[in-house]
Amino acid sequence: MRTLLVLLTVALLAGGVQGDIDPQTDEPETVVITVDSTNLRFSPSQVTITEGDTVRFFWSGQALPHNAVEANGVFDSGEPERAVDYSYTFERGSNGTYDFVCEPHESMGMVGQITVEPAPPLVVEAPETEAEDTPFLSTSGTLLSLFLAWAFVSRRQGNG
Ligand SMILES: [Cu+2]
């Protein structure tokens, strides 16, 4: 009896947590990375996003020209410019860590890192009818096994 209560509590908690997470993560977001007042740093230089989100490299009126180039060429804002507006969307399956640099100022520490976390599954529905389905499934499974056994036995008898 105590075990049943614990199981029920766990199931309820799991359902409640899932319901809280879903609405937020479904919305794609855009994170803006710009250049700070020192002219030699990305701001922010480290961001954590979720698959489906977009990173927008955006600056204008800079004293120096900058760009943003990913270490493996995943994204590249092009030639360094004093005004840049370049966006890159991290699709599903792109979770991982992405290092990028401003090519003219990499040696001065103008580097950054984007961490992309996996998106949750597209369809998450609490299996409310599981408790009712399971006995039915096992019952029909047992009946099927009995039928197959019966068919097998009668066929053997028929052949022999
Ligand atoms: Cu730069």
Backbone and ligand atoms as CSV (ligand in chain L), in Angstrom:
chain,resi,resn,atom,element,x,y,z
A,1,MET,N,N,0.853,-1.209,0.000
A,1,MET,CA,C,0.000,0.000,0.000
A,1,MET,C,C,0.878,1.244,0.000
A,2,ARG,N,N,1.896,1.227,0.840
A,2,ARG,CA,C,2.787,2.384,0.903
A,2,ARG,C,C,3.494,2.579,-0.435
A,3,THR,N,N,3.906,1.468,-1.052
A,3,THR,CA,C,4.586,1.541,-2.354
A,3,THR,C,C,3.674,2.177,-3.392
A,4,LEU,N,N,2.409,1.795,-3.365
A,4,LEU,CA,C,1.448,2.345,-4.329
A,4,LEU,C,C,1.344,3.852,-4.161
A,5,LEU,N,N,1.276,4.313,-2.911
A,5,LEU,CA,C,1.180,5.750,-2.650
A,5,LEU,C,C,2.403,6.476,-3.186
A,6,VAL,N,N,3.582,5.892,-2.972
A,6,VAL,CA,C,4.815,6.523,-3.452
A,6,VAL,C,C,4.796,6.612,-4.972
A,7,LEU,N,N,4.390,5.520,-5.624
A,7,LEU,CA,C,4.332,5.507,-7.088
A,7,LEU,C,C,3.375,6.571,-7.601
A,8,LEU,N,N,2.211,6.674,-6.955
A,8,LEU,CA,C,1.222,7.671,-7.371
A,8,LEU,C,C,1.789,9.077,-7.217
A,9,THR,N,N,2.476,9.328,-6.112
A,9,THR,CA,C,3.058,10.644,-5.867
A,9,THR,C,C,4.095,10.978,-6.929
A,10,VAL,N,N,4.960,9.993,-7.226
A,10,VAL,CA,C,5.993,10.214,-8.236
A,10,VAL,C,C,5.352,10.533,-9.586
A,11,ALA,N,N,4.322,9.774,-9.960
A,11,ALA,CA,C,3.643,9.991,-11.236
A,11,ALA,C,C,3.041,11.393,-11.296
A,12,LEU,N,N,2.410,11.814,-10.192
A,12,LEU,CA,C,1.800,13.144,-10.152
A,12,LEU,C,C,2.863,14.227,-10.275
A,13,LEU,N,N,3.975,14.040,-9.557
A,13,LEU,CA,C,5.054,15.036,-9.604
A,13,LEU,C,C,5.617,15.132,-11.012
A,14,ALA,N,N,5.862,13.981,-11.642
A,14,ALA,CA,C,6.424,13.973,-12.989
A,14,ALA,C,C,5.491,14.705,-13.946
A,15,GLY,N,N,4.194,14.435,-13.842
A,15,GLY,CA,C,3.232,15.105,-14.700
A,15,GLY,C,C,3.243,16.599,-14.475
A,16,GLY,N,N,3.323,17.024,-13.217
A,16,GLY,CA,C,3.322,18.455,-12.903
A,16,GLY,C,C,4.545,19.150,-13.463
A,17,VAL,N,N,5.716,18.521,-13.350
A,17,VAL,CA,C,6.956,19.139,-13.830
A,17,VAL,C,C,6.914,19.301,-15.342
A,18,GLN,N,N,6.462,18.263,-16.047
A,18,GLN,CA,C,6.388,18.341,-17.507
A,18,GLN,C,C,5.487,19.496,-17.933
A,19,GLY,N,N,4.344,19.627,-17.254
A,19,GLY,CA,C,3.410,20.679,-17.623
A,19,GLY,C,C,4.016,22.058,-17.449
A,20,ASP,N,N,4.912,22.206,-16.479
A,20,ASP,CA,C,5.513,23.522,-16.237
A,20,ASP,C,C,6.565,23.870,-17.287
A,21,ILE,N,N,7.284,22.859,-17.780
A,21,ILE,CA,C,8.408,23.129,-18.680
A,21,ILE,C,C,7.923,23.466,-20.097
A,22,ASP,N,N,6.932,22.748,-20.566
A,22,ASP,CA,C,6.538,22.824,-21.977
A,22,ASP,C,C,6.281,24.220,-22.559
A,23,PRO,N,N,5.430,25.031,-21.949
A,23,PRO,CA,C,5.055,26.287,-22.621
A,23,PRO,C,C,6.252,27.201,-22.892
A,24,GLN,N,N,7.234,27.224,-21.978
A,24,GLN,CA,C,8.370,28.138,-22.131
A,24,GLN,C,C,9.270,27.744,-23.293
A,25,THR,N,N,9.648,26.449,-23.355
A,25,THR,CA,C,10.672,26.027,-24.301
A,25,THR,C,C,10.142,25.951,-25.732
A,26,ASP,N,N,8.828,26.005,-25.918
A,26,ASP,CA,C,8.288,25.956,-27.276
A,26,ASP,C,C,8.562,27.237,-28.047
A,27,GLU,N,N,8.755,28.344,-27.352
A,27,GLU,CA,C,8.935,29.634,-28.002
A,27,GLU,C,C,10.379,29.831,-28.445
A,28,PRO,N,N,10.647,29.984,-29.754
A,28,PRO,CA,C,12.021,30.294,-30.175
A,28,PRO,C,C,12.400,31.701,-29.712
A,29,GLU,N,N,13.650,31.842,-29.304
A,29,GLU,CA,C,14.103,33.148,-28.834
A,29,GLU,C,C,15.270,33.641,-29.671
A,30,THR,N,N,15.476,34.952,-29.674
A,30,THR,CA,C,16.632,35.546,-30.329
A,30,THR,C,C,17.503,36.209,-29.271
A,31,VAL,N,N,18.780,35.816,-29.256
A,31,VAL,CA,C,19.733,36.393,-28.309
A,31,VAL,C,C,20.665,37.308,-29.097
A,32,VAL,N,N,20.789,38.560,-28.651
A,32,VAL,CA,C,21.626,39.530,-29.353
A,32,VAL,C,C,23.022,39.566,-28.733
A,33,ILE,N,N,24.040,39.446,-29.589
A,33,ILE,CA,C,25.427,39.620,-29.152
A,33,ILE,C,C,25.965,40.863,-29.851
A,34,THR,N,N,26.492,41.792,-29.057
A,34,THR,CA,C,27.005,43.029,-29.627
A,34,THR,C,C,28.463,43.206,-29.203
A,35,VAL,N,N,28.991,44.413,-29.364
A,35,VAL,CA,C,30.377,44.704,-28.988
A,35,VAL,C,C,30.333,45.696,-27.835
A,36,ASP,N,N,31.125,45.437,-26.793
A,36,ASP,CA,C,31.033,46.315,-25.622
A,36,ASP,C,C,31.858,47.596,-25.812
A,37,SER,N,N,31.886,48.440,-24.788
A,37,SER,CA,C,32.474,49.780,-24.918
A,37,SER,C,C,33.989,49.764,-25.081
A,38,THR,N,N,34.641,48.630,-24.791
A,38,THR,CA,C,36.090,48.563,-24.985
A,38,THR,C,C,36.448,48.404,-26.465
A,39,ASN,N,N,35.450,48.103,-27.294
A,39,ASN,CA,C,35.645,47.869,-28.728
A,39,ASN,C,C,36.367,46.567,-29.043
A,40,LEU,N,N,36.718,45.796,-28.037
A,40,LEU,CA,C,37.478,44.567,-28.284
A,40,LEU,C,C,36.896,43.353,-27.568
A,41,ARG,N,N,35.602,43.435,-27.236
A,41,ARG,CA,C,34.955,42.308,-26.565
A,41,ARG,C,C,33.537,42.134,-27.102
A,42,PHE,N,N,33.137,40.844,-27.260
A,42,PHE,CA,C,31.729,40.583,-27.527
A,42,PHE,C,C,30.961,40.744,-26.211
A,43,SER,N,N,29.716,41.176,-26.328
A,43,SER,CA,C,28.888,41.339,-25.138
A,43,SER,C,C,27.460,40.867,-25.412
A,44,PRO,N,N,26.991,39.800,-24.747
A,44,PRO,CA,C,27.798,38.928,-23.880
A,44,PRO,C,C,28.714,38.033,-24.723
A,45,SER,N,N,29.779,37.556,-24.119
A,45,SER,CA,C,30.702,36.698,-24.853
A,45,SER,C,C,30.357,35.219,-24.667
A,46,GLN,N,N,29.524,34.914,-23.672
A,46,GLN,CA,C,29.089,33.533,-23.451
A,46,GLN,C,C,27.574,33.522,-23.327
A,47,VAL,N,N,26.920,32.720,-24.169
A,47,VAL,CA,C,25.466,32.601,-24.065
A,47,VAL,C,C,25.077,31.125,-24.081
A,48,THR,N,N,23.971,30.831,-23.428
A,48,THR,CA,C,23.400,29.479,-23.445
A,48,THR,C,C,21.987,29.590,-23.989
A,49,ILE,N,N,21.717,28.829,-25.061
A,49,ILE,CA,C,20.410,28.888,-25.709
A,49,ILE,C,C,19.880,27.467,-25.880
A,50,THR,N,N,18.718,27.353,-26.493
A,50,THR,CA,C,18.099,26.055,-26.756
A,50,THR,C,C,17.946,25.897,-28.261
A,51,GLU,N,N,18.016,24.659,-28.742
A,51,GLU,CA,C,17.803,24.392,-30.167
A,51,GLU,C,C,16.549,25.111,-30.648
A,52,GLY,N,N,16.631,25.715,-31.811
A,52,GLY,CA,C,15.507,26.487,-32.338
A,52,GLY,C,C,15.697,27.982,-32.113
A,53,ASP,N,N,16.572,28.353,-31.186
A,53,ASP,CA,C,16.827,29.766,-30.907
A,53,ASP,C,C,17.790,30.354,-31.943
A,54,THR,N,N,17.766,31.694,-32.028
A,54,THR,CA,C,18.596,32.425,-32.980
A,54,THR,C,C,19.581,33.311,-32.236
A,55,VAL,N,N,20.821,33.357,-32.736
A,55,VAL,CA,C,21.794,34.322,-32.219
A,55,VAL,C,C,21.950,35.413,-33.272
A,56,ARG,N,N,21.806,36.664,-32.825
A,56,ARG,CA,C,21.904,37.799,-33.730
A,56,ARG,C,C,23.128,38.633,-33.351
A,57,PHE,N,N,24.095,38.710,-34.274
A,57,PHE,CA,C,25.273,39.562,-34.075
A,57,PHE,C,C,24.914,40.935,-34.612
A,58,PHE,N,N,24.899,41.909,-33.726
A,58,PHE,CA,C,24.333,43.202,-34.096
A,58,PHE,C,C,25.139,44.335,-33.473
A,59,TRP,N,N,25.755,45.147,-34.334
A,59,TRP,CA,C,26.402,46.364,-33.851
A,59,TRP,C,C,26.443,47.368,-34.989
A,60,SER,N,N,26.612,48.643,-34.604
A,60,SER,CA,C,26.714,49.708,-35.608
A,60,SER,C,C,27.510,50.858,-35.014
A,61,GLY,N,N,28.076,51.696,-35.863
A,61,GLY,CA,C,28.842,52.858,-35.406
A,61,GLY,C,C,30.075,52.488,-34.614
A,62,GLN,N,N,30.645,51.320,-34.897
A,62,GLN,CA,C,31.837,50.895,-34.161
A,62,GLN,C,C,33.085,51.633,-34.643
A,63,ALA,N,N,34.029,51.882,-33.714
A,63,ALA,CA,C,35.289,52.514,-34.072
A,63,ALA,C,C,36.132,51.581,-34.935
A,64,LEU,N,N,35.990,50.264,-34.699
A,64,LEU,CA,C,36.762,49.257,-35.424
A,64,LEU,C,C,35.800,48.295,-36.118
A,65,PRO,N,N,36.223,47.732,-37.256
A,65,PRO,CA,C,35.375,46.729,-37.915
A,65,PRO,C,C,35.523,45.352,-37.248
A,66,HIS,N,N,34.387,44.665,-37.062
A,66,HIS,CA,C,34.374,43.342,-36.417
A,66,HIS,C,C,33.584,42.349,-37.263
A,67,ASN,N,N,33.838,41.075,-37.011
A,67,ASN,CA,C,32.966,40.024,-37.535
A,67,ASN,C,C,32.841,38.923,-36.493
A,68,ALA,N,N,32.083,37.892,-36.828
A,68,ALA,CA,C,31.894,36.747,-35.923
A,68,ALA,C,C,31.961,35.490,-36.778
A,69,VAL,N,N,33.022,34.694,-36.543
A,69,VAL,CA,C,33.247,33.499,-37.348
A,69,VAL,C,C,33.369,32.292,-36.421
A,70,GLU,N,N,32.537,31.279,-36.668
A,70,GLU,CA,C,32.558,30.065,-35.843
A,70,GLU,C,C,33.792,29.241,-36.197
A,71,ALA,N,N,34.365,28.561,-35.203
A,71,ALA,CA,C,35.637,27.853,-35.370
A,71,ALA,C,C,35.594,26.829,-36.509
A,72,ASN,N,N,34.435,26.165,-36.698
A,72,ASN,CA,C,34.324,25.153,-37.755
A,72,ASN,C,C,33.505,25.643,-38.946
A,73,GLY,N,N,33.331,26.947,-39.029
A,73,GLY,CA,C,32.606,27.518,-40.164
A,73,GLY,C,C,31.105,27.315,-40.111
A,74,VAL,N,N,30.566,26.955,-38.935
A,74,VAL,CA,C,29.118,26.758,-38.819
A,74,VAL,C,C,28.378,28.052,-39.168
A,75,PHE,N,N,28.896,29.181,-38.681
A,75,PHE,CA,C,28.350,30.474,-39.122
A,75,PHE,C,C,29.491,31.451,-39.336
A,76,ASP,N,N,29.219,32.484,-40.126
A,76,ASP,CA,C,30.259,33.448,-40.523
A,76,ASP,C,C,29.553,34.729,-40.946
A,77,SER,N,N,29.789,35.815,-40.219
A,77,SER,CA,C,29.078,37.058,-40.531
A,77,SER,C,C,29.683,37.778,-41.727
A,78,GLY,N,N,30.798,37.260,-42.252
A,78,GLY,CA,C,31.399,37.876,-43.432
A,78,GLY,C,C,32.572,38.781,-43.080
A,79,GLU,N,N,32.880,39.698,-43.982
A,79,GLU,CA,C,34.009,40.610,-43.762
A,79,GLU,C,C,33.761,41.459,-42.512
A,80,PRO,N,N,34.837,41.806,-41.784
A,80,PRO,CA,C,34.663,42.697,-40.620
A,80,PRO,C,C,34.070,44.042,-41.048
A,81,GLU,N,N,33.049,44.471,-40.300
A,81,GLU,CA,C,32.376,45.734,-40.623
A,81,GLU,C,C,32.119,46.520,-39.339
A,82,ARG,N,N,31.968,47.845,-39.506
A,82,ARG,CA,C,31.633,48.688,-38.348
A,82,ARG,C,C,30.151,48.560,-37.991
A,83,ALA,N,N,29.369,48.099,-38.958
A,83,ALA,CA,C,27.949,47.839,-38.709
A,83,ALA,C,C,27.620,46.446,-39.237
A,84,VAL,N,N,27.139,45.588,-38.350
A,84,VAL,CA,C,26.811,44.205,-38.714
A,84,VAL,C,C,25.442,43.856,-38.154
A,85,ASP,N,N,24.650,43.178,-38.966
A,85,ASP,CA,C,23.389,42.620,-38.480
A,85,ASP,C,C,23.263,41.245,-39.125
A,86,TYR,N,N,23.730,40.241,-38.390
A,86,TYR,CA,C,23.796,38.884,-38.927
A,86,TYR,C,C,23.175,37.920,-37.927
A,87,SER,N,N,22.244,37.101,-38.421
A,87,SER,CA,C,21.556,36.155,-37.531
A,87,SER,C,C,21.820,34.726,-37.974
A,88,TYR,N,N,21.915,33.840,-36.997
A,88,TYR,CA,C,22.072,32.411,-37.282
A,88,TYR,C,C,21.168,31.628,-36.335
A,89,THR,N,N,20.368,30.715,-36.913
A,89,THR,CA,C,19.440,29.914,-36.118
A,89,THR,C,C,19.999,28.505,-35.915
A,90,PHE,N,N,20.018,28.060,-34.670
A,90,PHE,CA,C,20.488,26.714,-34.332
A,90,PHE,C,C,19.297,25.766,-34.367
A,91,GLU,N,N,19.248,24.936,-35.420
A,91,GLU,CA,C,18.107,24.046,-35.621
A,91,GLU,C,C,18.159,22.876,-34.639
A,92,ARG,N,N,17.066,22.115,-34.635
A,92,ARG,CA,C,17.019,20.886,-33.832
A,92,ARG,C,C,18.145,19.958,-34.232
A,93,GLY,N,N,18.772,19.345,-33.248
A,93,GLY,CA,C,19.880,18.437,-33.520
A,93,GLY,C,C,21.227,19.137,-33.517
A,94,SER,N,N,21.226,20.454,-33.298
A,94,SER,CA,C,22.484,21.208,-33.351
A,94,SER,C,C,23.070,21.430,-31.969
A,95,ASN,N,N,22.550,20.726,-30.971
A,95,ASN,CA,C,23.048,20.985,-29.608
A,95,ASN,C,C,24.544,20.693,-29.514
A,96,GLY,N,N,25.219,21.543,-28.722
A,96,GLY,CA,C,26.666,21.426,-28.600
A,96,GLY,C,C,27.259,22.768,-28.218
A,97,THR,N,N,28.576,22.851,-28.328
A,97,THR,CA,C,29.282,24.077,-27.963
A,97,THR,C,C,29.955,24.661,-29.194
A,98,TYR,N,N,29.767,25.957,-29.417
A,98,TYR,CA,C,30.284,26.627,-30.604
A,98,TYR,C,C,31.173,27.801,-30.191
A,99,ASP,N,N,32.457,27.731,-30.565
A,99,ASP,CA,C,33.386,28.830,-30.295
A,99,ASP,C,C,33.451,29.727,-31.520
A,100,PHE,N,N,33.448,31.025,-31.266
A,100,PHE,CA,C,33.557,31.957,-32.390
A,100,PHE,C,C,34.534,33.069,-32.049
A,101,VAL,N,N,35.058,33.729,-33.084
A,101,VAL,CA,C,36.031,34.802,-32.882
A,101,VAL,C,C,35.690,35.975,-33.791
A,102,CYS,N,N,36.218,37.128,-33.409
A,102,CYS,CA,C,36.285,38.262,-34.326
A,102,CYS,C,C,37.673,38.159,-34.953
A,103,GLU,N,N,37.725,37.913,-36.251
A,103,GLU,CA,C,39.012,37.609,-36.884
A,103,GLU,C,C,40.086,38.683,-36.665
A,104,PRO,N,N,39.771,39.966,-36.843
A,104,PRO,CA,C,40.838,40.964,-36.657
A,104,PRO,C,C,41.334,41.072,-35.214
A,105,HIS,N,N,40.490,40.694,-34.250
A,105,HIS,CA,C,40.827,40.942,-32.847
A,105,HIS,C,C,40.868,39.680,-32.002
A,106,GLU,N,N,40.970,38.518,-32.667
A,106,GLU,CA,C,41.016,37.255,-31.918
A,106,GLU,C,C,42.208,37.240,-30.958
A,107,SER,N,N,43.379,37.716,-31.453
A,107,SER,CA,C,44.590,37.681,-30.628
A,107,SER,C,C,44.478,38.607,-29.424
A,108,MET,N,N,43.524,39.562,-29.476
A,108,MET,CA,C,43.333,40.463,-28.335
A,108,MET,C,C,42.223,39.964,-27.418
A,109,GLY,N,N,41.756,38.755,-27.685
A,109,GLY,CA,C,40.767,38.166,-26.779
A,109,GLY,C,C,39.327,38.416,-27.172
A,110,MET,N,N,39.091,38.842,-28.406
A,110,MET,CA,C,37.695,39.061,-28.829
A,110,MET,C,C,37.140,37.732,-29.342
A,111,VAL,N,N,36.750,36.899,-28.383
A,111,VAL,CA,C,36.251,35.563,-28.677
A,111,VAL,C,C,34.982,35.330,-27.870
A,112,GLY,N,N,34.222,34.311,-28.277
A,112,GLY,CA,C,32.987,34.008,-27.558
A,112,GLY,C,C,32.603,32.552,-27.692
A,113,GLN,N,N,31.590,32.159,-26.929
A,113,GLN,CA,C,31.153,30.768,-26.944
A,113,GLN,C,C,29.638,30.699,-26.789
A,114,ILE,N,N,29.033,29.859,-27.650
A,114,ILE,CA,C,27.585,29.635,-27.585
A,114,ILE,C,C,27.345,28.186,-27.200
A,115,THR,N,N,26.570,27.978,-26.152
A,115,THR,CA,C,26.186,26.617,-25.755
A,115,THR,C,C,24.736,26.406,-26.158
A,116,VAL,N,N,24.500,25.380,-26.978
A,116,VAL,CA,C,23.141,25.080,-27.441
A,116,VAL,C,C,22.677,23.806,-26.746
A,117,GLU,N,N,21.604,23.936,-25.980
A,117,GLU,CA,C,21.064,22.783,-25.263
A,117,GLU,C,C,19.958,22.128,-26.074
A,118,PRO,N,N,19.798,20.804,-25.914
A,118,PRO,CA,C,18.780,20.087,-26.704
A,118,PRO,C,C,17.375,20.597,-26.411
A,119,ALA,N,N,16.553,20.668,-27.443
A,119,ALA,CA,C,15.152,21.029,-27.254
A,119,ALA,C,C,14.416,19.814,-26.693
A,120,PRO,N,N,13.326,20.046,-25.954
A,120,PRO,CA,C,12.540,18.905,-25.452
A,120,PRO,C,C,11.836,18.213,-26.615
A,121,PRO,N,N,11.348,16.992,-26.406
A,121,PRO,CA,C,10.612,16.296,-27.468
A,121,PRO,C,C,9.445,17.133,-27.960
A,122,LEU,N,N,9.107,16.995,-29.251
A,122,LEU,CA,C,8.050,17.820,-29.843
A,122,LEU,C,C,6.700,17.567,-29.179
A,123,VAL,N,N,6.348,16.299,-28.957
A,123,VAL,CA,C,5.053,15.980,-28.358
A,123,VAL,C,C,5.290,15.311,-27.015
A,124,VAL,N,N,4.846,15.967,-25.965
A,124,VAL,CA,C,4.965,15.382,-24.633
A,124,VAL,C,C,3.576,15.324,-24.028
A,125,GLU,N,N,3.022,14.109,-23.941
A,125,GLU,CA,C,1.705,13.977,-23.322
A,125,GLU,C,C,1.794,12.982,-22.189
A,126,ALA,N,N,1.232,13.368,-21.077
A,126,ALA,CA,C,1.258,12.488,-19.912
A,126,ALA,C,C,0.434,11.240,-20.214
A,127,PRO,N,N,0.999,10.059,-19.997
A,127,PRO,CA,C,0.266,8.808,-20.282
A,127,PRO,C,C,-0.759,8.520,-19.205
A,128,GLU,N,N,-1.898,9.266,-19.241
A,128,GLU,CA,C,-2.888,9.174,-18.168
A,128,GLU,C,C,-3.596,7.826,-18.171
A,129,THR,N,N,-3.779,7.217,-19.343
A,129,THR,CA,C,-4.566,5.985,-19.426
A,129,THR,C,C,-3.692,4.743,-19.278
A,130,GLU,N,N,-2.425,4.949,-18.940
A,130,GLU,CA,C,-1.497,3.818,-18.884
A,130,GLU,C,C,-1.979,2.762,-17.884
A,131,ALA,N,N,-2.438,3.219,-16.725
A,131,ALA,CA,C,-2.848,2.292,-15.675
A,131,ALA,C,C,-4.003,1.412,-16.151
A,132,GLU,N,N,-4.876,1.962,-17.007
A,132,GLU,CA,C,-6.011,1.175,-17.499
A,132,GLU,C,C,-5.594,0.292,-18.683
A,133,ASP,N,N,-4.677,0.819,-19.496
A,133,ASP,CA,C,-4.279,0.092,-20.701
A,133,ASP,C,C,-3.484,-1.158,-20.366
A,134,THR,N,N,-2.612,-1.060,-19.392
A,134,THR,CA,C,-1.669,-2.141,-19.146
A,134,THR,C,C,-2.348,-3.486,-18.882
A,135,PRO,N,N,-3.363,-3.561,-17.980
A,135,PRO,CA,C,-4.020,-4.869,-17.764
A,135,PRO,C,C,-4.668,-5.382,-19.046
A,136,PHE,N,N,-5.275,-4.472,-19.804
A,136,PHE,CA,C,-5.922,-4.884,-21.054
A,136,PHE,C,C,-4.895,-5.473,-22.012
A,137,LEU,N,N,-3.761,-4.781,-22.158
A,137,LEU,CA,C,-2.726,-5.242,-23.075
A,137,LEU,C,C,-2.194,-6.602,-22.642
A,138,SER,N,N,-1.947,-6.762,-21.336
A,138,SER,CA,C,-1.381,-8.030,-20.899
A,138,SER,C,C,-2.420,-9.135,-21.023
A,139,THR,N,N,-3.704,-8.796,-20.822
A,139,THR,CA,C,-4.755,-9.803,-20.975
A,139,THR,C,C,-4.828,-10.263,-22.432
A,140,SER,N,N,-4.862,-9.307,-23.351
A,140,SER,CA,C,-4.953,-9.699,-24.757
A,140,SER,C,C,-3.673,-10.405,-25.189
A,141,GLY,N,N,-2.544,-9.989,-24.593
A,141,GLY,CA,C,-1.298,-10.677,-24.900
A,141,GLY,C,C,-1.348,-12.126,-24.451
A,142,THR,N,N,-1.907,-12.352,-23.284
A,142,THR,CA,C,-2.019,-13.720,-22.771
A,142,THR,C,C,-2.952,-14.541,-23.651
A,143,LEU,N,N,-4.077,-13.944,-24.026
A,143,LEU,CA,C,-5.036,-14.650,-24.885
A,143,LEU,C,C,-4.390,-15.006,-26.218
A,144,LEU,N,N,-3.608,-14.044,-26.757
A,144,LEU,CA,C,-2.945,-14.292,-28.035
A,144,LEU,C,C,-1.963,-15.450,-27.899
A,145,SER,N,N,-1.204,-15.458,-26.808
A,145,SER,CA,C,-0.246,-16.546,-26.589
A,145,SER,C,C,-0.970,-17.885,-26.513
A,146,LEU,N,N,-2.087,-17.897,-25.773
A,146,LEU,CA,C,-2.864,-19.141,-25.641
A,146,LEU,C,C,-3.368,-19.609,-26.997
A,147,PHE,N,N,-3.865,-18.640,-27.799
A,147,PHE,CA,C,-4.389,-18.983,-29.119
A,147,PHE,C,C,-3.281,-19.555,-29.999
A,148,LEU,N,N,-2.113,-18.880,-29.984
A,148,LEU,CA,C,-0.985,-19.345,-30.808
A,148,LEU,C,C,-0.542,-20.731,-30.367
A,149,ALA,N,N,-0.509,-20.942,-29.046
A,149,ALA,CA,C,-0.119,-22.250,-28.521
A,149,ALA,C,C,-1.119,-23.306,-28.978
A,150,TRP,N,N,-2.405,-22.946,-28.892
A,150,TRP,CA,C,-3.468,-23.879,-29.295
A,150,TRP,C,C,-3.338,-24.193,-30.793
A,151,ALA,N,N,-3.121,-23.121,-31.603
A,151,ALA,CA,C,-3.006,-23.310,-33.052
A,151,ALA,C,C,-1.805,-24.196,-33.368
A,152,PHE,N,N,-0.709,-23.942,-32.653
A,152,PHE,CA,C,0.513,-24.718,-32.886
A,152,PHE,C,C,0.287,-26.192,-32.559
A,153,VAL,N,N,-0.320,-26.427,-31.418
A,153,VAL,CA,C,-0.558,-27.805,-30.961
A,153,VAL,C,C,-1.510,-28.520,-31.921
A,154,SER,N,N,-2.618,-27.845,-32.311
A,154,SER,CA,C,-3.595,-28.540,-33.157
A,154,SER,C,C,-3.001,-28.796,-34.546
A,155,ARG,N,N,-2.120,-27.878,-35.002
A,155,ARG,CA,C,-1.515,-28.117,-36.300
A,155,ARG,C,C,-0.593,-29.348,-36.256
A,156,ARG,N,N,0.171,-29.413,-35.164
A,156,ARG,CA,C,1.069,-30.577,-35.009
A,156,ARG,C,C,0.260,-31.866,-34.971
A,157,GLN,N,N,-0.857,-31.792,-34.236
A,157,GLN,CA,C,-1.685,-33.008,-34.132
A,157,GLN,C,C,-2.264,-33.363,-35.493
A,158,GLY,N,N,-2.660,-32.306,-36.249
A,158,GLY,CA,C,-3.241,-32.543,-37.582
A,158,GLY,C,C,-2.224,-33.173,-38.507
A,159,ASN,N,N,-0.986,-32.700,-38.453
A,159,ASN,CA,C,0.064,-33.231,-39.342
A,159,ASN,C,C,0.498,-34.621,-38.948
A,160,GLY,N,N,0.520,-34.829,-37.617
A,160,GLY,CA,C,1.048,-36.108,-37.144
A,160,GLY,C,C,-0.029,-37.145,-37.224
L,1,CU,CU,CU,36.654,42.799,-33.392
